[in-house]
Amino acid sequence: VFAGKKSAQIREILISESAWEEMTCLFAPSLDACVSMLGKILKKMSNKNGISQTEESEFAFLLTNYIKQTLTFREWQRNADGNQRLHFLINIYGAKEDGGEVVLRPFIVNPDELMLTPADVVEFNSQVINVDRQRHPEWFR
């Protein structure tokens, strides 16, 4: 799930378990490269701009490889029960003075229910945004 700060949009992306396993390869882009490429695509999506067919075809691959390289995901892997579902959310922050670059802020939630409701997503995002405003005010300028 992605949430953009300026547009208050929430988008849900589902990746099947089989696709999840297939999309990691030995030649996956680095975490920095994934952030850069995903940031550009997500910024276009959050501003309601269309993305190219190339970007659309790369999106799931980049997203999967980004998630798998984050410390957030590795920590979840270490602590998750065998049957626990991954609810990986990403907040998108963009500072005006950084040339249009975005900050991807991943976090994981473990609700009691199988699926997150839109209200759950809004509540979890609000909590994370409040913490991020205190710890990283530069993300909100």
Backbone as a chain_set.jsonl record, in Angstrom:
{"seq": "VFAGKKSAQIREILISESAWEEMTCLFAPSLDACVSMLGKILKKMSNKNGISQTEESEFAFLLTNYIKQTLTFREWQRNADGNQRLHFLINIYGAKEDGGEVVLRPFIVNPDELMLTPADVVEFNSQVINVDRQRHPEWFR", "coords": {"N": [[0.856, -1.164, 0.0], [0.57, 2.186, -0.82], [1.049, 5.52, 0.168], [0.685, 8.82, -0.637], [1.934, 11.929, 0.412], [1.165, 14.587, -0.418], [-1.05, 14.319, -2.158], [-2.812, 12.773, -0.798], [-3.496, 10.208, -1.526], [-4.226, 6.752, -1.615], [-2.956, 3.724, -2.602], [-3.339, 0.353, -3.449], [-1.356, -2.442, -3.945], [-1.181, -5.683, -5.035], [0.729, -8.595, -4.869], [1.175, -11.789, -6.029], [2.053, -14.83, -4.282], [3.585, -16.639, -5.787], [4.556, -15.004, -7.857], [6.0, -13.254, -6.299], [8.146, -14.859, -5.435], [9.346, -15.429, -7.892], [10.275, -12.994, -8.836], [12.679, -12.101, -7.804], [15.992, -11.866, -8.611], [19.388, -12.772, -9.472], [20.537, -10.584, -10.621], [19.35, -8.329, -9.678], [18.451, -4.893, -9.209], [20.329, -2.61, -7.122], [19.508, -1.558, -3.743], [19.518, 1.261, -3.582], [19.248, 1.913, -6.305], [16.742, 0.774, -6.816], [15.159, 2.387, -5.124], [15.506, 4.893, -6.349], [14.445, 4.458, -8.972], [11.851, 3.459, -8.387], [10.916, 5.627, -6.899], [10.624, 7.633, -8.852], [8.6, 6.516, -10.468], [6.508, 6.164, -8.579], [6.111, 8.778, -7.774], [5.083, 9.922, -10.109], [2.713, 8.424, -10.237], [1.439, 9.219, -7.842], [0.946, 11.858, -8.352], [-1.042, 11.722, -10.12], [-0.265, 11.395, -12.718], [0.23, 9.637, -15.745], [1.982, 6.521, -16.199], [4.641, 5.177, -18.174], [4.546, 2.404, -20.534], [6.817, 0.869, -20.234], [7.647, 1.569, -17.625], [5.446, 0.598, -16.267], [5.689, -2.153, -16.747], [8.042, -2.671, -15.382], [7.445, -2.128, -12.769], [6.356, -4.009, -10.733], [8.517, -5.771, -10.482], [10.586, -4.021, -9.591], [9.402, -3.11, -7.214], [9.116, -5.487, -5.699], [11.828, -6.264, -5.432], [12.82, -4.017, -4.105], [11.382, -4.127, -1.646], [12.304, -6.598, -0.603], [14.942, -5.975, -0.049], [14.949, -4.184, 2.03], [15.621, -3.186, 5.429], [13.44, -3.254, 7.033], [11.814, -5.312, 5.982], [13.542, -7.516, 6.332], [13.727, -7.621, 9.108], [11.061, -8.203, 9.715], [10.914, -10.751, 8.537], [12.6, -12.214, 10.259], [11.114, -12.208, 12.608], [8.488, -12.99, 12.086], [5.63, -15.127, 12.293], [5.147, -18.392, 10.875], [2.797, -18.474, 9.288], [2.063, -15.884, 8.933], [0.827, -13.009, 7.285], [2.246, -10.663, 5.018], [1.988, -7.297, 5.388], [2.926, -4.715, 3.907], [3.639, -1.421, 3.922], [4.142, 1.704, 2.3], [5.084, 4.949, 2.754], [5.219, 7.931, 0.913], [7.354, 10.529, 0.731], [8.189, 13.814, -0.236], [10.608, 16.233, -0.622], [10.767, 19.672, -1.382], [13.14, 21.034, -1.909], [14.951, 19.182, -2.819], [15.299, 18.652, -5.504], [13.131, 17.282, -6.568], [13.295, 14.679, -5.732], [12.186, 11.768, -3.967], [11.388, 10.426, -0.727], [11.188, 7.183, 0.318], [9.311, 5.587, 2.678], [9.228, 2.801, 4.317], [7.064, 0.564, 6.107], [5.769, -1.998, 8.266], [2.75, -3.589, 9.109], [0.942, -5.547, 11.439], [-1.923, -6.645, 11.593], [-4.744, -7.957, 13.451], [-6.709, -8.978, 11.858], [-7.225, -10.643, 8.664], [-7.175, -9.063, 6.347], [-6.396, -5.636, 5.655], [-8.406, -2.853, 6.386], [-9.578, 0.091, 4.619], [-9.776, 2.132, 6.55], [-8.037, 1.153, 8.508], [-5.587, 1.36, 7.148], [-5.395, 4.14, 6.793], [-5.287, 4.93, 9.491], [-2.907, 3.613, 10.439], [-1.038, 4.832, 8.715], [-1.305, 7.506, 9.529], [-0.321, 7.372, 12.149], [2.376, 6.697, 11.665], [3.192, 8.885, 10.117], [2.964, 10.948, 12.012], [5.005, 10.23, 13.834], [7.185, 10.364, 12.076], [7.192, 13.091, 11.404], [8.15, 14.214, 13.745], [10.671, 12.984, 14.047], [11.944, 13.312, 11.578], [11.799, 16.077, 10.354], [12.689, 17.295, 8.036], [11.726, 15.842, 5.91], [9.264, 16.87, 5.411], [9.267, 19.412, 4.387]], "CA": [[0.0, 0.0, 0.0], [1.347, 3.411, -0.915], [0.328, 6.742, 0.502], [1.409, 10.033, -0.991], [1.649, 13.006, 1.369], [0.496, 15.747, -0.987], [-2.322, 14.029, -2.804], [-3.624, 11.97, 0.119], [-3.959, 9.025, -2.24], [-3.78, 5.451, -1.131], [-3.04, 2.714, -3.663], [-3.013, -0.99, -2.983], [-0.743, -3.291, -4.953], [-1.108, -7.063, -4.554], [1.646, -9.446, -5.621], [0.945, -13.175, -5.629], [3.21, -15.486, -3.671], [4.441, -17.209, -6.83], [5.251, -13.892, -8.514], [6.946, -12.743, -5.299], [9.338, -15.706, -5.469], [9.963, -15.377, -9.211], [10.765, -11.668, -9.211], [14.005, -11.786, -7.286], [17.008, -12.542, -9.418], [20.767, -12.459, -9.108], [20.916, -9.307, -11.212], [18.405, -7.32, -9.205], [19.087, -3.604, -8.934], [20.648, -2.327, -5.723], [18.452, -0.863, -3.007], [19.52, 2.664, -4.018], [18.69, 1.975, -7.657], [15.299, 0.517, -6.68], [14.544, 3.588, -4.548], [15.512, 5.936, -7.369], [13.505, 4.135, -10.045], [10.506, 3.418, -7.806], [10.546, 6.988, -6.528], [10.148, 8.327, -10.052], [7.312, 5.937, -10.864], [5.499, 6.449, -7.557], [5.816, 10.216, -7.81], [4.156, 10.106, -11.227], [1.418, 7.847, -9.867], [0.804, 9.998, -6.781], [0.526, 13.131, -8.939], [-2.068, 11.345, -11.094], [0.29, 11.342, -14.065], [0.344, 8.27, -16.219], [3.332, 5.974, -16.324], [4.857, 4.553, -19.479], [4.416, 0.945, -20.551], [8.063, 0.332, -19.679], [7.57, 1.726, -16.174], [4.412, -0.324, -15.784], [6.211, -3.521, -16.774], [9.127, -2.775, -14.4], [6.982, -1.741, -11.441], [6.276, -5.12, -9.771], [9.886, -6.249, -10.283], [11.276, -3.049, -8.736], [8.761, -3.102, -5.902], [9.489, -6.724, -5.009], [13.247, -6.211, -5.07], [12.962, -2.977, -3.08], [10.874, -4.647, -0.371], [13.169, -7.661, -0.1], [16.24, -5.441, 0.369], [14.833, -3.25, 3.155], [15.796, -3.703, 6.79], [12.082, -3.472, 7.542], [11.403, -6.651, 5.564], [14.4, -8.525, 6.965], [13.305, -7.702, 10.512], [9.785, -8.922, 9.704], [11.221, -12.16, 8.268], [13.165, -12.812, 11.468], [10.152, -12.264, 13.71], [7.14, -13.378, 11.664], [5.178, -16.513, 12.39], [5.141, -19.042, 9.574], [1.595, -18.225, 8.489], [1.732, -14.461, 9.01], [0.83, -12.302, 6.009], [3.031, -9.435, 4.96], [1.286, -6.054, 5.064], [4.05, -3.789, 3.754], [3.14, -0.128, 3.491], [5.19, 2.667, 1.983], [4.71, 6.357, 2.652], [6.053, 8.645, -0.04], [7.576, 11.916, 1.13], [9.014, 14.535, -1.193], [11.027, 17.57, -0.214], [10.837, 20.574, -2.528], [14.502, 21.491, -2.19], [15.865, 18.103, -3.218], [15.237, 18.389, -6.932], [12.047, 16.387, -6.916], [13.502, 13.328, -5.216], [11.248, 11.36, -2.927], [11.843, 9.514, 0.319], [10.275, 6.065, 0.524], [9.327, 5.241, 4.1], [8.523, 1.529, 4.463], [6.743, 0.023, 7.424], [4.955, -3.211, 8.236], [1.749, -3.697, 10.168], [0.485, -6.915, 11.677], [-3.252, -6.568, 12.198], [-5.361, -9.22, 13.849], [-7.528, -9.442, 10.738], [-6.516, -11.105, 7.478], [-7.034, -7.943, 5.418], [-6.484, -4.286, 6.198], [-9.487, -2.018, 5.853], [-9.082, 1.44, 4.314], [-9.638, 2.873, 7.811], [-6.792, 0.67, 9.125], [-4.46, 1.932, 6.413], [-5.339, 5.561, 7.14], [-4.85, 5.041, 10.888], [-1.485, 3.255, 10.521], [-0.284, 5.894, 8.051], [-1.325, 8.695, 10.394], [0.605, 7.133, 13.258], [3.748, 6.757, 11.158], [3.451, 10.276, 9.723], [3.187, 11.724, 13.237], [6.354, 9.903, 14.318], [8.153, 10.873, 11.102], [7.24, 14.562, 11.524], [9.006, 14.533, 14.89], [12.039, 12.482, 13.868], [12.512, 13.738, 10.29], [11.045, 17.228, 9.842], [13.164, 17.646, 6.694], [10.912, 15.137, 4.921], [7.98, 17.549, 5.275], [9.481, 20.802, 3.963]], "C": [[0.898, 1.222, 0.0], [0.477, 4.58, -0.525], [1.211, 7.926, 0.163], [0.977, 11.177, -0.102], [0.799, 14.098, 0.747], [-0.894, 15.43, -1.51], [-3.269, 13.228, -1.93], [-4.244, 10.776, -0.597], [-3.433, 7.778, -1.56], [-3.992, 4.466, -2.268], [-2.619, 1.38, -3.087], [-2.48, -1.79, -4.155], [-0.635, -4.69, -4.354], [-0.173, -7.849, -5.467], [1.458, -10.865, -5.111], [2.22, -13.784, -5.067], [4.148, -16.054, -4.73], [5.214, -16.112, -7.563], [6.313, -13.306, -7.593], [8.25, -13.527, -5.361], [10.081, -15.579, -6.795], [10.677, -14.061, -9.494], [12.103, -11.279, -8.613], [15.019, -12.555, -8.118], [18.395, -12.089, -8.978], [21.187, -11.072, -9.588], [19.943, -8.198, -10.834], [19.139, -6.005, -8.96], [19.354, -3.429, -7.445], [19.473, -1.623, -5.058], [18.375, 0.596, -3.444], [18.916, 2.823, -5.408], [17.183, 1.734, -7.628], [14.581, 1.752, -6.152], [14.442, 4.683, -5.602], [14.457, 5.675, -8.442], [12.066, 4.09, -9.534], [10.022, 4.812, -7.447], [9.983, 7.757, -7.702], [8.77, 7.821, -10.471], [6.222, 6.317, -9.869], [5.136, 7.925, -7.52], [4.846, 10.517, -8.947], [2.766, 9.603, -10.858], [0.703, 8.704, -8.826], [0.348, 11.367, -7.267], [-0.518, 12.933, -10.032], [-1.577, 11.444, -12.539], [0.372, 9.884, -14.477], [1.794, 7.822, -16.239], [3.427, 5.266, -17.668], [4.657, 3.043, -19.383], [5.666, 0.291, -19.975], [8.041, 0.412, -18.163], [6.548, 0.765, -15.576], [4.934, -1.754, -15.734], [7.327, -3.726, -15.745], [8.644, -2.65, -12.959], [6.996, -2.888, -10.427], [7.665, -5.677, -9.462], [10.651, -5.325, -9.341], [10.722, -3.065, -7.32], [9.171, -4.326, -5.085], [10.941, -6.677, -4.547], [13.534, -5.126, -4.045], [12.563, -3.533, -1.714], [11.852, -5.656, 0.222], [14.53, -7.164, 0.382], [16.157, -4.51, 1.576], [15.104, -3.95, 4.485], [14.441, -4.019, 7.41], [11.62, -4.89, 7.217], [12.233, -7.729, 6.257], [14.056, -8.71, 8.438], [11.988, -8.472, 10.616], [10.027, -10.416, 9.483], [11.738, -12.873, 9.507], [12.104, -13.066, 12.528], [8.774, -12.797, 13.352], [6.87, -14.849, 11.945], [5.111, -17.087, 10.984], [3.952, -18.721, 8.697], [1.187, -16.749, 8.479], [1.831, -13.812, 7.633], [1.644, -11.026, 6.119], [2.135, -8.279, 4.53], [2.349, -4.961, 5.073], [3.503, -2.495, 3.183], [4.313, 0.809, 3.247], [4.568, 4.055, 1.933], [5.705, 7.027, 1.723], [6.142, 10.096, 0.413], [8.463, 12.57, 0.077], [9.335, 15.925, -0.694], [11.202, 18.437, -1.455], [12.274, 20.911, -2.909], [15.431, 20.393, -2.689], [15.726, 17.719, -4.691], [14.172, 17.396, -7.33], [12.23, 14.957, -6.46], [12.485, 13.03, -4.121], [11.954, 10.472, -1.912], [10.784, 8.431, 0.436], [10.422, 5.616, 1.964], [8.541, 3.948, 4.293], [8.182, 1.234, 5.919], [5.793, -1.149, 7.256], [3.975, -3.165, 9.386], [1.296, -5.147, 10.25], [-0.875, -6.883, 12.361], [-3.758, -7.949, 12.599], [-6.159, -9.828, 12.702], [-6.654, -9.836, 9.547], [-6.208, -9.957, 6.517], [-7.09, -6.625, 6.171], [-7.678, -3.573, 5.577], [-8.883, -0.671, 5.453], [-8.883, 2.279, 5.58], [-8.367, 2.452, 8.551], [-5.581, 1.334, 8.477], [-4.292, 3.41, 6.765], [-4.811, 5.739, 8.56], [-3.36, 4.722, 11.037], [-0.61, 4.336, 9.877], [-0.207, 7.142, 8.91], [-0.347, 8.549, 11.549], [2.059, 7.282, 12.806], [4.107, 8.188, 10.756], [3.723, 11.139, 10.947], [4.58, 11.481, 13.811], [7.407, 10.5, 13.384], [8.277, 12.396, 11.156], [8.165, 14.985, 12.666], [10.46, 14.156, 14.63], [12.728, 13.012, 12.609], [11.737, 14.919, 9.715], [11.471, 17.634, 8.428], [12.372, 16.941, 5.595], [9.628, 15.891, 4.598], [8.121, 19.006, 4.847], [9.197, 20.988, 2.509]], "O": [[1.879, 1.279, 0.742], [-0.708, 4.619, -0.856], [2.349, 8.019, 0.624], [-0.218, 11.377, 0.119], [-0.203, 14.499, 1.338], [-1.821, 16.216, -1.313], [-4.425, 13.028, -2.301], [-5.375, 10.383, -0.309], [-2.335, 7.765, -1.005], [-5.084, 4.384, -2.831], [-1.655, 1.295, -2.326], [-3.081, -1.812, -5.229], [-0.058, -4.862, -3.28], [-0.278, -7.773, -6.691], [1.566, -11.121, -3.912], [3.324, -13.314, -5.341], [5.367, -15.964, -4.591], [6.399, -16.278, -7.855], [7.389, -12.911, -8.042], [9.333, -12.942, -5.343], [11.312, -15.618, -6.822], [11.595, -14.022, -10.313], [12.608, -10.196, -8.91], [14.897, -13.767, -8.297], [18.54, -11.14, -8.208], [22.093, -10.462, -9.02], [19.744, -7.246, -11.589], [20.301, -6.0, -8.555], [18.68, -4.032, -6.61], [18.558, -1.15, -5.732], [17.28, 1.117, -3.655], [18.159, 3.761, -5.658], [16.431, 2.41, -8.33], [13.524, 2.127, -6.661], [13.402, 5.328, -5.73], [13.673, 6.562, -8.781], [11.162, 4.623, -10.178], [8.856, 5.146, -7.662], [8.978, 8.455, -7.568], [7.882, 8.612, -10.789], [5.137, 6.743, -10.265], [3.985, 8.281, -7.265], [3.895, 11.279, -8.77], [1.764, 10.265, -11.129], [-0.509, 8.897, -8.914], [-0.538, 11.975, -6.666], [-0.838, 13.86, -10.775], [-2.377, 11.562, -13.467], [0.563, 9.003, -13.639], [2.713, 8.639, -16.289], [2.425, 4.817, -18.224], [4.607, 2.48, -18.289], [5.575, -0.734, -19.299], [8.375, -0.559, -17.483], [6.767, 0.193, -14.508], [4.654, -2.485, -14.784], [7.533, -4.849, -15.284], [9.359, -3.026, -12.031], [7.594, -2.748, -9.361], [7.96, -6.016, -8.316], [11.293, -5.79, -8.399], [11.475, -3.036, -6.347], [9.53, -4.205, -3.914], [11.245, -7.012, -3.402], [14.409, -5.3, -3.197], [13.316, -3.423, -0.746], [12.19, -5.582, 1.403], [15.204, -7.859, 1.144], [17.19, -4.087, 2.095], [14.849, -5.144, 4.641], [14.316, -4.942, 8.215], [11.092, -5.587, 8.083], [11.693, -8.736, 6.716], [14.09, -9.827, 8.953], [11.824, -9.302, 11.511], [9.423, -11.251, 10.156], [11.356, -14.012, 9.775], [12.193, -14.045, 13.269], [7.963, -13.034, 14.247], [7.759, -15.695, 11.847], [5.027, -16.339, 10.009], [4.082, -18.696, 7.473], [0.079, -16.413, 8.06], [2.796, -14.035, 6.901], [1.716, -10.399, 7.176], [1.589, -8.29, 3.427], [2.634, -4.361, 6.109], [2.963, -2.48, 2.077], [5.347, 0.716, 3.909], [3.64, 4.304, 1.164], [6.897, 6.719, 1.749], [5.136, 10.803, 0.471], [9.386, 11.94, -0.44], [8.436, 16.705, -0.38], [11.73, 17.976, -2.467], [12.591, 21.057, -4.089], [16.602, 20.663, -2.956], [16.009, 16.582, -5.069], [14.312, 16.726, -8.354], [11.4, 14.102, -6.77], [11.993, 13.932, -3.443], [12.978, 9.853, -2.204], [9.607, 8.733, 0.632], [11.523, 5.303, 2.418], [7.318, 3.986, 4.419], [8.915, 1.606, 6.836], [5.107, -1.276, 6.242], [4.316, -2.757, 10.496], [1.275, -5.869, 9.253], [-0.967, -7.073, 13.574], [-3.254, -8.972, 12.136], [-6.269, -11.049, 12.592], [-5.501, -9.419, 9.437], [-5.12, -9.887, 5.946], [-7.753, -6.515, 7.202], [-7.922, -3.686, 4.376], [-7.79, -0.329, 5.904], [-7.927, 3.049, 5.669], [-7.693, 3.288, 9.152], [-4.673, 1.807, 9.16], [-3.177, 3.873, 7.007], [-3.975, 6.609, 8.804], [-2.629, 5.471, 11.685], [0.428, 4.709, 10.423], [0.849, 7.768, 9.005], [0.369, 9.491, 11.887], [2.868, 7.915, 13.485], [5.215, 8.648, 11.032], [4.623, 11.978, 10.921], [5.255, 12.422, 14.227], [8.398, 11.071, 13.839], [9.371, 12.929, 10.97], [8.873, 15.986, 12.565], [11.372, 14.917, 14.953], [13.952, 13.145, 12.577], [11.08, 14.775, 8.685], [10.691, 18.251, 7.702], [12.354, 17.409, 4.456], [8.967, 15.58, 3.607], [7.155, 19.763, 4.945], [9.328, 22.098, 1.991]]}, "num_chains": 1, "name": "protein.A"}
